[in-house]
């Protein structure tokens, strides 16, 4: 049984960003209770009685997380976690179980579970865990979007501009870059300026930071 410590007269909070919590539990009563609890916090939910039904559903485009029962009729919850990882889905998972063991908890947490809750679950504890998981997923999505944006900018650099960028992040001055590329200092300066403009930064320090995010390494000079 889940203890729902909520005010029956409470209303969804305004300004709640679009989000989704997937609930997978074969007990209909638990699914309904969890959905009602989260609805009171302005959080939308989708419920599933089996792991397979959840695995077949379309991913949610916004912040989301998964409330997953460990013991399901068709598949073990830890197996679901493994399958999601294998297909590159880093959806935060909050495990729920009435039969948890320390080894099971350790295995789930080591595999990246956001939380492992033992039934009966306190409503406030669950809501807090969900909010933390949604924030984590939103931050991860923002980081992926930023990285994709940076990669898009980098892909627009010419081969020569990429060479210059790697020399710049290596700390070389315009004269040194010119020497490495067997060109004039003026030309090296022009290339450097274009690299900064295309990457959307104003300083070498910012460029170095972007290069680190893209996992780019400085060119070793002669």
C-alpha positions in Angstrom: 0.0 0.0 0.0 1.2 3.5 -0.8 0.6 6.3 1.8 -0.7 9.3 -0.1 0.1 12.2 2.2 -1.6 14.9 0.1 -4.3 17.4 0.5 -7.5 16.3 -1.3 -8.2 20.0 -2.1 -4.8 20.7 -3.6 -4.6 21.9 -7.2 -1.9 21.4 -9.8 0.9 24.0 -9.5 0.9 26.7 -12.2 3.8 27.0 -14.5 4.7 23.3 -14.3 6.8 22.5 -17.4 5.5 19.8 -19.7 6.7 16.5 -18.3 5.7 12.8 -18.1 6.1 10.1 -15.6 5.7 6.5 -16.9 4.4 4.1 -14.3 4.9 0.4 -14.7 3.2 -1.8 -12.1 0.9 -4.8 -12.5 -1.3 -3.6 -9.6 -4.0 -1.4 -11.0 -4.7 0.2 -7.6 -1.1 1.3 -7.2 -1.0 2.8 -10.7 -4.2 4.7 -10.0 -2.9 6.0 -6.6 0.4 7.1 -8.1 -1.3 8.8 -11.0 -3.6 10.7 -8.7 -0.8 11.7 -6.4 1.4 13.1 -9.3 -1.6 14.7 -10.9 -2.1 16.8 -7.8 1.4 18.1 -8.5 0.6 19.0 -12.1 2.6 16.1 -13.5 1.2 14.0 -16.3 1.4 10.2 -16.2 1.0 7.1 -18.4 0.5 3.8 -16.7 1.4 0.3 -17.9 0.6 -3.1 -16.4 3.5 -4.9 -18.1 7.1 -4.0 -19.0 6.5 -4.9 -22.7 3.7 -2.4 -23.1 6.0 0.3 -21.7 8.9 -0.7 -23.9 6.7 -0.5 -27.0 5.5 3.0 -26.2 6.8 6.2 -27.9 9.4 8.1 -25.8 8.2 11.5 -24.4 10.0 14.5 -26.0 10.2 16.5 -22.7 11.5 15.8 -19.2 10.4 12.3 -18.1 11.2 9.5 -15.7 10.0 6.0 -15.0 8.4 4.6 -11.9 9.2 0.9 -12.2 8.1 -2.0 -10.1 10.9 -4.6 -9.7 8.6 -7.6 -10.0 6.4 -7.6 -13.1 4.5 -10.5 -14.6 6.4 -10.5 -17.9 9.9 -9.2 -17.1 12.1 -8.3 -14.2 12.4 -4.6 -13.6 16.2 -4.8 -13.5 16.1 -6.4 -17.0 14.0 -3.4 -18.2 16.8 -1.1 -16.9 19.4 -3.1 -18.8 17.3 -3.0 -22.0 16.9 0.7 -21.8 20.6 1.1 -21.3 21.4 -1.1 -24.3 19.3 1.1 -26.6 20.9 4.3 -25.3 17.9 5.5 -23.3 19.1 7.2 -20.1 15.5 7.8 -18.8 15.8 8.2 -15.0 14.4 5.2 -13.2 12.8 5.1 -9.7 12.4 1.5 -8.7 9.5 0.4 -6.4 9.4 -2.9 -4.6 7.9 -4.7 -1.7 10.6 -7.3 -1.8 13.8 -5.4 -2.0 17.2 -6.8 -1.0 20.5 -5.0 -0.5 22.2 -6.7 -3.5 19.2 -5.8 -5.7 19.4 -2.2 -4.6 23.1 -2.0 -5.1 22.8 -3.5 -8.6 20.1 -1.0 -9.6 21.9 2.0 -8.2 25.2 1.0 -9.8 23.4 0.7 -13.1 22.2 4.3 -12.8 18.9 4.1 -11.0 17.7 7.5 -9.7 16.1 6.0 -6.6 15.1 2.7 -5.0 11.9 2.9 -2.9 10.5 0.2 -0.7 6.7 -0.3 -0.4 4.8 1.1 1.4 6.0 4.3 -0.2 5.5 7.6 1.5 3.8 10.0 -0.9 6.0 13.0 -0.1 9.1 10.9 -0.6 7.9 9.7 -3.9 6.9 13.1 -5.2 10.3 14.5 -4.2 12.1 11.6 -6.0 10.1 12.2 -9.1 10.8 15.9 -9.2 14.5 15.3 -8.7 14.4 12.8 -11.6 12.6 15.1 -13.9 15.1 17.9 -13.2 17.9 15.5 -13.9 16.4 14.4 -17.2 15.7 18.1 -18.2 19.3 19.0 -17.5 20.6 16.0 -19.4 18.4 16.9 -22.4 19.6 20.5 -22.3 23.2 19.2 -22.3 22.6 17.0 -25.3 20.9 19.8 -27.1 23.8 22.1 -26.4 26.3 19.5 -27.5 24.4 18.9 -30.8 24.4 22.7 -31.4 28.2 22.8 -30.8 28.8 19.9 -33.2 26.7 21.7 -35.8 28.8 24.8 -35.5 32.0 22.7 -35.6 30.8 20.8 -38.7 30.5 24.1 -40.6 34.2 24.9 -40.1 36.4 24.3 -43.2 39.3 21.8 -42.9 41.8 24.6 -42.5 39.7 26.3 -39.9 39.6 23.1 -37.9 43.4 23.0 -38.1 43.6 26.5 -36.8 41.1 25.8 -34.0 43.2 22.9 -32.7 46.3 25.1 -32.8 44.5 27.9 -31.0 43.3 25.7 -28.2 46.9 24.5 -27.9 47.9 28.0 -26.9 49.7 29.1 -30.1 49.8 32.7 -31.0 49.1 34.0 -34.5 52.7 34.0 -35.6 53.2 30.5 -34.3 50.0 29.3 -36.1 51.3 30.9 -39.3 54.5 29.0 -39.0 52.7 25.7 -38.4 50.6 26.2 -41.5 53.3 27.8 -43.6 51.2 30.9 -44.2 51.3 34.5 -43.3 50.5 35.9 -39.8 47.7 38.0 -41.4 46.1 34.9 -42.9 46.4 33.0 -39.6 44.7 35.9 -37.8 41.9 35.9 -40.3 41.3 32.2 -39.9 41.4 32.5 -36.1 38.8 35.3 -36.2 36.5 33.2 -38.5 36.8 30.2 -36.1 35.8 32.3 -33.2 32.9 33.8 -35.1 31.6 30.4 -36.4 31.9 28.8 -33.0 30.0 31.7 -31.5 32.6 32.8 -29.0 34.6 36.0 -28.4 37.7 34.6 -26.6 40.2 31.8 -26.8 39.2 30.8 -23.3 35.6 30.2 -24.4 36.9 28.3 -27.5 39.0 26.0 -25.2 35.9 25.3 -23.1 33.8 24.4 -26.2 36.7 22.2 -27.5 36.6 20.3 -24.2 32.9 19.8 -24.5 33.4 18.4 -28.0 36.3 16.2 -26.8 38.7 17.9 -29.2 42.4 17.8 -28.5 45.1 20.4 -29.3 47.4 19.7 -32.2 50.9 18.8 -31.1 53.3 21.3 -32.7 56.5 20.5 -34.4 
